[in-house]
Amino acid sequence: MSALERVRRAYARIAAVDRPEVWIDLRPEAEAAAEAAAVDARVAAGERLPLAGTVCAVKGNIDVAGLPTTAGCPSYAYRPERDAPAVARLRAAGAVVLGTTNLDQFATGLVGTRSPYGAVRGAVDPGRISGGSSSGSAVAVALGLVDLALGTDTAGSGRVPAALNGVVGLKPTPGLVPTDGVVPACASLDCVSVFARTVDEAQAALRLLADPAPAAPGRRPGPWRVAVPDAARLGVLADGWAAAHAAAAGRLAAAGAELRDLDLAPFDAAAALLYGGAFVAERYAAVGAFVDAAAERGDPGLDRVVAGIVRAAGEVPAHRLFADRAELARLRAAALAELGDADALLLPTTTWHPTFAEVAADPVGANTRLGRFTNSANLLGLCALAVPAGTVGGLPFGVMLVGPPRTEERLAALARLLTEPSVRLAVFGAHLTGQPLNGQLTALGGRFAAEVRTAPEYRMYALDTAPPKPGLVRVAEGGAALAGELWELSAAGLGALLAALPHPMALGPVRLADGASAPGFLCEPAALAGAVDVTASGGWIAHLASRSLSV
């Protein structure tokens, strides 16, 4: 697909999904299209651009030339003259940036609700939080608005929202990707992170983003070695999550990995230092003077919870920082000793997926629970990769692989063993985005993949059903190319959908315009008697639009 076509499809998708809270600043479509046309011209001239045809989003605390950097606070905004290095590297590879995304103000929070631009709703269940602070970036990828997104991750901000929205979140080793042009949360701990639909896409982006680094430490030959704490060490998790974590560990074992126990105590103690110790003072060093002044003048765009956290951080005495640095050195040694020669530690990415009401009732406590497993990674100098691991109760469940510094490629290899294979499903009617039955797909962990058309071999009929849906049939002649969507879901999810499929619908192979085929919803020909042929509309959405105009 050309870069220009991808941009046009992305803006159409953004309009269809209608999630304005995802964005802080969305570029005008004409501007992004002009940049995409320039990318296509470079490719046509023979230039190799590995991300040509890719669209991406950037968290609102990372500089994008031409757009204000707000860090989630309107009165803080400034206009950078140049892209942050991470953004510049994606653009140099051919990616087109569509805009900046919403976040917990000053990247302070794991909830995605602390923003004057609006709370970002979960991609699967809009009644639940998206997670943060890189909320908009995660949801933009989860909803198929963009292919890649940049976030930041200090305490889990690139991993928690990945888990809660069913996408991949890659937090590299601290220092591997430059943080120039990033409004700091804790400058010594911040990382630029990547959101993607697949592990391969995230790794490809990281290779373009990363500075040259020393080789990863060697590993002892043998099978993959993964540390897996038992359920008692994991503590309180949402219902069904301990079993889902154990199932993920079982998949690694079935793939030949050697599992071993691990004491989480030094990891937990290090995590507690991030907000309970002196390291939080670095948040005040970053934006404390601005927050103090904004609070004094009653700035309506200043989030109350964020302001309280940042201002309290300014009261930490200097002597405590030195004591905590010594304690962290001890904990780092203990944690690395526990990890030993294991290639990775497997954890649930977070502990629960709260509703908006639950966060509002206890904003700080809810945030603390979300970061229990993620808070320690940067303090300990580790890398981490959050990946989807199925669904529990219709909501995404994610696990996190945590590894020694500069072992991102190992984590990716393990994640490929772990990631549940997905299958593609082509939909053309009531299961399309915004249609009455789309919730059946999202409840099963389905993820939008792309807009598609059938090969010109099909006709579509409006069936007399509730809710209204079309019947798609393949014909020997007189067919047309009809618009639809391609979704990805687990094999188990597809099976559940098939088991509930009502008459006269059936699941069968659908030939697509690019020559590929995918399972899709078809209709038994006998059910078409008396049905209205709507093929001329070009698809179900277009048919519904034309019908509403004629009423």
Summary of the structure (lengths in Angstrom):
residues: 551
radius of gyration: 24.1
end to end distance: 36.8
largest distance: 82.4
contacts: 2058
relative contact order: 0.10
helix: 38%
strand: 22%
